[in-house]
Amino acid sequence: MAEHVGEAARRFVDERLMRHEIAESTAKWLRDGLRYFVTFVGPDRTVRSITRDEILAWMTETAPTVSVASYRMRATSVRLFFTWATLEGLTAGNPFTGIQMPRKPRSVPRGLRDQQVGAVLAHAKDARERLMISLMVREGLRALEVAGLEIGDVDFQDRTLFVKGKGGHERVIPLTEETAEVIREYVAEERGPRSGRLIQSRLHSVWNEEDGVKPHTVVVQVSRAMKRAGVKESGHALRHSFAYGLIGRGRAS
């Protein structure tokens, strides 16, 4: 099947959105990222004609012009597009295969000690609370960002999280396997695979898809877990405690 890359890019996003596989916010950054790529290669080119060298040339040209976070978002959108295009039979092989994704280096100061982080995770009362803690300690998210996550912002295949931060800033970050497992556990136990906010409020007997947890609730729940663990610090300190060694050895879950 010969389909122009501009038309295919629109279809890729629109069909996923129509099937509720992604949220509107995710659709927005996918469209934005693909727009730059389509402009670079030309909208009337067939998907089948795009080569690996052209993707690398686009990435080389893009890298110096934007932040690392924006660069990763754009590259991720193109990677996902070609994965879909390959499955759709629009190209004989995935030209993105073997291309290394840009990584955003973590440069966040440490807060709590490894043992304290492990204690807080161990004292989470359920999967919902454990997910809040994991998103802060393993992904470095603020309470506002934890509350704002939608289920469509989680990409298990690409192992990424689309995060909407302060001041409208958006970024794509790597998703650790530990947090991915906690998300699966929470969805399976009490949320279900509906669209809308990832972490739901418990104030209503019938949950609305947009009825997400509030940032204040995240702060309160995390603070309570820290108190049960005997940790006399703030949730802000927890966010800055990635505790790589402890988590990597599997003792923090």
N, C-alpha and C positions, 0 to 999 in steps of 0.2 A: 504494500500500500504506500503510495507516494503522497505525503501530506506536508504542506508548507509549515515551517517551524513556528511562524507567528500564529497561525490557526491552531496548530497542535498545542502550543503553550497555553492559549486561552481555554481550549477544551480540557487540558490537564487540570487546571485549577477549577473550572466551572463544574466539571463532573464530580470531583472530590467534594466540593462544597455542596452540591445537590444531594449527594449520598450521605451527607453529614459526617464525612470522614475527617473534615477539618473545620475549624471555626473561622468566622469572618476575619479575625485578626491574623490568623495563619494565611488565609487566602491573600490578604493584603501584602504580606512580605514576600510570598511566593511570586505574586504578580510583579512587584517592584524589582525583585532580583532577576526574573526572567526578561523583563522589559529591556534591561541593559544588555543582556546577552543577545536577545533577538535583534536589537539595533546594531550590535557589533557584527553579527554574521549575515544579517539581512533577512527580513521577515518572509521573503518569497523563496528562500532556499528550502529545499526539502530536508526533512529531518534525516533521512538516509544519507544525505551528502555531507553532513557535519562530521568533521574528523577530530580525533584526539588532539592533534597539533593546534587546531583552531581553538579548542577549549583552553588549552594551555596558553595560547597567545592572548586570549581574552583575560585569563586570570593574571597573567604577567602585566598586562596593561592596567588592570583594575587595582591590583594590590597597592601601588603607591598613592592612589587617589582617595582612598577611604580608610576608615579605622579598621583594625583587625576584626572587630565584631561585625561591622557592615560587610567586610570582605567575606567573612565566613557565611553570613546570611545569604549573600548572592551566590556563592559557590554551592551552598547546600541546595538552594532552589534549582540550580542547573543539574546537580547530581540527581535529585529526586525526579526531575523531569525526564532525564534520559533513562532512569530505571523504569519509569512508567512507559516511556516510548518503546523500550525494548520488549516489554511484556505485551504491548499493543501490536507488535510486529511492524512498527514504523521504521525500524532500523535493523540491519542484519546482526549487529553486535553493539553492545553498550560502549560508546567511545569514551565514557568517563572511567571505565575500568582501569585500575592501577594508578589513577591520579590521587595524590595525597591531599587530603583536606587540610586547610589551614587551622591551626590550633591557637586558641587564645591563652597566653600564659597567665597563670594565677600569680598575682602579686599582692595578696591580702595578708595583713599581719596576723599572727597567731593570737588566739585568746586563751581558751581553757586548755588545760593539760589533757593528754590523751586519756588518762584514767577518768577524768571528769566527764569528757565527752561520752565515753563508754557507759558511764553510770547514768547519764541523762537518757541515752537511748534505751538502756535496760529498764528504766523506770517509766517509760511511756506506757500508758494504760491500755492503749488499743492501736490498731493500724492507722487510724486517722491522726492520732497524736504523734505516732512514730513517723508518719509521712511529713508532718509539719517540721519536726526536728531534723529529719534527713534532708529535706530541701534546704534548710538553713545551714546545717553543718557540712553536708557533702557537696552541695551545689553553691553555697554562699549567697542564698537569696535573702532579701529583706522580708519582713512580715507582709508589707504591702504587695511584694512580688509573689509571695506564696499564695496570698488570698486572690490575686488576679489571674493565676494560672487557669487555663481552660484545658479540658481533656484533649482538645485538638492541638494544643501546644506541645504535646508529648509525642515524639517520634521514636518509637521503639526500634524501627528498622535502622534508622541513621544514628540512633543513640544521641539525640539532641533534645534540648528544651528551648522553646521560644519564649523569651521572658520580656514582659513589658515593665519597664522600670520607672523611676522618678522622672518627671518632666517630659513624659512621652517617649523616653529613650527605649529602644528595642534592641535585643541582642539574641544570638543563638549560642548556647553553651553546651559542652559535652554533658551527657547524662550518664552518671555512674551506674554500674550494674546493680549496686546495692540499692540505690534509690529507685531504679526501674523495678526491682523486685518488690519494694514496699508499695509502689504505685499499683502494681498488679494485685498485690494482696488486698489493698484498700478497695480497689474497684470490685474485686471478686467477693469480698466479704460484705460490703455495705453500700457501695455506690451504684454499681451497674454501669454498662458501657454507654450511657446517654451522653449527649453533647452538653455544652455549658461548662460552668466552673468545675475544676477538678475536685476541689475539696468543698463539700456541701455543708450547708448550715443544718443544724439539728433542731431548729426552733419550730419547725412545722412538721406535722404528721405526714403530709404529702409534699415531697420536695419538688420545687420548681427548678428547671434546668438552669435558670439564671440566679437561683437563690444560693449564692456562694457564701462561704465563711467570710467574716469581716477581719481586717488586719488586727483590730484590737483583740479579737478572739484568738488569733494565732499567738499574739504576745502573751495573753493570759494562760493559754494551754501550755505553751513552752515553759513559761515561768513556773507553773505548777509542777511540771515534770522535773525542772531543775531543783525546785525546793524539795521534792520527794527524794531526789538523789543527793541532797545535802550540798548542793553547789550554790554558793552565795555570790552569783554573778548575774549579769543581765543577759537577755536574749541576744543583744548586740554582740556580746563576747562570744556567744555560741556560734553566731554566724561567721565570725572570723576564726573559727577553730576547725579547720578542715581535717586535721588529725589524720593525715595520709597514712602514716605507719600503722596506726591502730585499725583504721578501716580496711586497709589493704590486707591485713592479717586476719580479717574476719572476726575480730573480737568486739566490734562495736555494734553488732546487730542483735 
